C-alpha cells in the first residue's frame, strides 16, 4: 500500500481524469477516510504546476460550505526522478455522482431543481470569495444522504484571471463551457452560471441543449447554433424554465448571479439553501444622541441579529 508523506494511505483508486487521479485514502494521523487527488506527473513546467496547484488548493480551502467538498491538505510526493508531484487531500463525499443517476434518464423536476439549487448555493459561496469553478458538470456533483456536494475545484481560478492553459487547450468540459470560454476569455462567475444552465437542462430532459454526436461536432454546434429551448415539462414552474433560459444567454451580463439563481430554485421547491449574507460594514449615522442604557440595548440587539443571520436563519 502506497503512503504519501507517511500519513495518507492510498486504498482504492476511485476516479481518473486527463490530468489527475483520485484515490480513497486513510488519514493515519486523524484516523479518518479522505479523498486524495494526485496530479499526473510530467505536466507543463513542473515547478509552475506545483505552485499553481498549491494556489488553487489554498483558494478552495477558504470555502467552508455544506455543499462544497472541503480541502484538508496539500503536499507533494516523489514521482519521476528529480520531480515532485502535487496532491490535494479533500473531504471524502460518500454517495453517487449526479452523472451516475442521470444514466437512468432525466430526474423528476422537483429533484432536479433541488439539486441545482444546492449547486448554486455552493457556487454562490465560491463567487463570494472571488473563485470560479470552471468545470460544473454531473460528474463533479455528488448526491449524498445529507445533500449535494460539489467536487473538484482543482481547475478553479480567480475571477477574471487569464486562462493559464496552453494555446489550443480548453479547460473544462466542452458541453458546459460558456461562449466566452470557447474564445479563451478570462473566466468569471457568469461562466459557471452558463454551466449551471446546461446542468439544469440536462437534469430536466436527459439531453444537452445542443444536437451533436461527437466532441468535435459539439464544439462546432456550440459556435454556430443557440441552445435549444427547454421543452415543456408538466408541473415545472415558469420561473425555473425562465431561469434556465437566462443562464444559457450568450451575453454573460444577461445571466443571473449564483445567489439569485439559488434563491429562485430553492423557492420553487420550498427548499432551504445556505447562501452568503453580507452585513453592513459600518452602522448608519445617528441623527440624535441616545441615552447610555438605550445604546447598550441597541448593541445587544445588533449582536443578536448578527449571530442569528450567521446561523441557520441566514440560509435563504
DAFENMO-V917901 format. One record per residue. N is the residue number from 0. PHI is phi in radians with two decimals (NA if undefined). Layout:
# DAFENMO-V917901
N/PHI
N/PHI
This chain:
# DAFENMO-V917901
0/NA
1/-1.43
2/-2.15
3/-1.64
4/0.92
5/1.16
6/-2.25
7/-1.82
8/-1.55
9/-1.34
10/-1.84
11/-2.67
12/-1.36
13/-2.03
14/-2.92
15/-2.36
16/-2.23
17/-1.15
18/-2.11
19/-2.81
20/-2.39
21/-2.00
22/-2.12
23/-1.33
24/-2.45
25/-2.09
26/-1.45
27/-1.29
28/-1.36
29/-1.73
30/0.92
31/-2.61
32/-1.34
33/-2.48
34/-1.91
35/-2.04
36/-1.69
37/-1.82
38/-1.26
39/-1.22
40/-1.22
41/1.39
42/-1.30
43/-0.83
44/0.43
45/-0.98
46/-1.06
47/-1.11
48/-1.09
49/-1.05
50/-1.16
51/-1.11
52/-1.22
53/-1.08
54/-1.10
55/-1.14
56/-1.13
57/-1.12
58/-1.10
59/-1.14
60/-1.16
61/-1.31
62/-1.46
63/-2.07
64/-2.73
65/-1.11
66/-1.82
67/-2.07
68/-1.25
69/-1.23
70/-1.68
71/-1.74
72/-2.79
73/-2.43
74/-2.82
75/-2.30
76/-2.37
77/-1.23
78/-2.19
79/-1.44
80/-0.95
81/1.36
82/-2.13
83/-2.03
84/-1.79
85/-1.35
86/-2.47
87/-2.15
88/-1.76
89/-2.25
90/-1.01
91/-1.55
92/-1.50
93/-1.51
94/2.77
95/-1.90
96/-1.22
97/-1.08
98/-1.03
99/-1.12
100/-1.15
101/-1.34
102/-1.11
103/-1.49
104/2.08
105/-1.10
106/-1.48
107/-0.95
108/-1.02
109/-1.16
110/-1.22
111/-1.03
112/-1.19
113/-1.13
114/-1.04
115/-1.20
116/-1.10
117/-1.28
118/-1.08
119/-1.08
120/-1.10
121/-1.10
122/-1.14
123/-1.06
124/-1.13
125/-1.14
126/-1.13
127/-1.13
128/-1.67
129/1.32
130/-1.94
131/-1.92
132/-1.22
133/1.37
134/-2.57
135/-1.27
136/-2.86
137/-0.99
138/-1.22
139/-1.78
140/-2.15
141/-1.83
142/-1.71
143/-1.89
144/-1.03
145/-1.64
146/2.24
147/-1.37
148/-2.21
149/-1.58
150/-1.80
151/1.06
152/-1.50
153/-1.17
154/-1.99
155/-1.09
156/-2.58
157/-1.19
158/-1.01
159/1.47
160/-1.28
161/-1.07
162/-1.24
163/-1.40
164/-1.20
165/-1.05
166/-1.00
167/1.57
168/-1.88
169/-1.60
170/-1.62
171/2.16
172/-1.82
173/-0.84
174/-1.11
175/-1.88
176/-1.39
177/-1.24
178/-0.93
179/-1.19
180/-1.23
181/-1.11
182/-1.69
183/1.10
184/-1.38
185/-0.98
186/-1.31
187/-2.29
188/-0.94
189/-1.10
190/-1.16
191/-1.09
192/-1.25
193/-1.12
194/-1.06
195/-1.11
196/-1.09
197/-1.14
198/-1.07
199/-1.09
200/-1.03
201/-1.16
202/-1.11
203/-1.40
204/-2.05
205/1.33
206/-2.37
207/-1.40
208/-1.38
209/-2.32
210/-1.70
211/-2.87
212/-1.82
213/-2.28
214/-1.10
215/-1.14
216/-1.09
217/-1.09
218/-1.10
219/-1.15
220/-1.13
221/-1.06
222/-1.44
223/-1.83
224/-2.18
225/-1.29
226/-1.10
227/-1.19
228/-1.09
229/-1.15
230/-1.17
231/-1.19
232/-2.16
233/-1.00
234/1.57
235/-1.17
236/-1.04
237/-1.06
238/-1.18
239/-1.26
240/-1.07
241/-1.13
242/-1.08
243/-1.03
244/-1.10
245/-1.16
246/-1.08
247/-1.62
248/-1.16
249/-1.13
250/-1.41
251/-0.99
252/-1.19
253/-1.53
254/-1.48
255/-1.27
256/-1.33
257/-1.12
258/-1.14
259/-1.11
260/-1.08
261/-1.05
262/-1.23
263/-1.12
264/-1.17
265/-1.11
266/-1.12
267/-1.14
268/-2.09
269/0.96
270/-1.80
271/-2.02
272/-2.23
273/-1.70
274/-2.18
275/-1.16
276/-2.03
277/-1.72
278/-1.62
279/-1.00
280/-1.39
281/-2.54
282/-1.21
283/-1.19
284/-1.12
285/-1.54
286/-1.54
287/-2.60
288/-1.18
289/-2.21
290/-0.96
291/-1.01
292/-1.12
293/-1.21
294/-1.13
295/-1.15
296/-1.12
297/-1.11
298/-1.12
299/-1.16
300/-1.14
301/-1.09
302/-1.07
303/-1.11
304/-1.15
305/-1.10
306/-1.09
307/-1.16
308/-1.32
309/-1.43
310/-1.80
311/-0.99
312/-1.18
313/-1.65
314/-1.29
315/-2.14
